[in-house]
Amino acid sequence: YDIGSVPITLSGAFAKMLVDFYLATNTAAAAGLIEKATGVDLRYLAFNVYRLDPIPSEFTQGTILFEDSAGGGPWTIEDGQIWIQSPNGFKFNNVGGGTLVQNGTLELTFKAEISGSAYNAVDSDLSTWVFVASPLPGVAIRNPADPATGTWITTYGRNEESDDSLKDRCRNRWPTIGFGTTAVAWQYYARQASANVVKSKILTNPDGIA
């Protein structure tokens, strides 16, 4: 057949249709298999088959103390007015507001600009931080640690659950519906206890008691 003839053109179109069908079939099949599914397909599969949602990301939050050391108050602080930045470039914004009275103190919650665990490692020495927006002349900021937790952070940042982690929770879901309790079932329960649980280890008969 000559190039550009009807038979050649039709054969090429048919061949492309077969290739597209083959690729679409593979994609559709992968979306229904826990070992192969990724991204959005995995999330649909996890919910529709295992009734599990991916663990969402979380913003780092902590309590910061404002002190009117220069006596220039009172200062009225609005929600979202103050931005501060650590030396490594991490920015935090105030959640909620309040009034800093003259020569007084005010505690405010600050939230990381971006969700994720990276903001948990910010420098805790606020003397090295700077105001990015709406600075308050003569006002010092500190972040004293809570005696109960040993940190100024009240909510730890968390990355969105990875595909591998979600797959593990899906696999461990099935043993929980039986009467016996397998090791992976306990792993599932541990992960479901809190979104902050990222790892678990199962000890099998640690006391040696049958």
C-alpha positions, 0 to 999 in steps of 0.5 A: 500500500502507498503511504497516505492511502486509505488502507494505510491510514485506517490501519494506523488509526486502528493500531492507535486505538488498540494501543490506547485501549491497552493502556486504558485497560492497564490503568483501570486494572491498576486503579482497582489493585492495592499494590498498583493504585497510586494518587487519587485512584488509591484514595478512591480505592481506600475509601470505597473498598476499605472505608479509609480516608488518607490522613490529612496534613497538619499545620504546626501551631504553638503559643507565643507570649507578647510582652510590652517591655517598652510600655508603649501599649495598649496594642490591639492585635487582630486575627492574622495581623502578625507575621513572624519569621525564623532564621531559616525562613519559616513563617508563622501567623497569629490565630485569633487576637487580643489586647496587649495592655501597657507593660503587660503580656498577651499569649497568642496562638501562631500557626505555620504558613504551610502544613507539614512536619518541617515546621516542627524543627524551627529554632525555639529561640525567638530572639533570632526571629523577626517581624515580617508584617505589623511590627509592634515597637518595643514589644518582645516575643517569647515562646516559653515551653509548657512544663507538661510537654517541654515545648512551645508547640501545641499542635505538631505539623504533619505531612499528608499520608503517603501512598505506602502508608495508606496501603499498609493501613488498607492491608491491615484493615481486613484482619480486624473483621475476624474473631482472632486478633493478628499482629497486623490487626494490632498495627491497624488499631495503633495507627487508627488511635491517632493521626499522629501515630506514624509507626508501630511495633508489635511484640509477640508474647514478650513475657514468654507466657503461652 
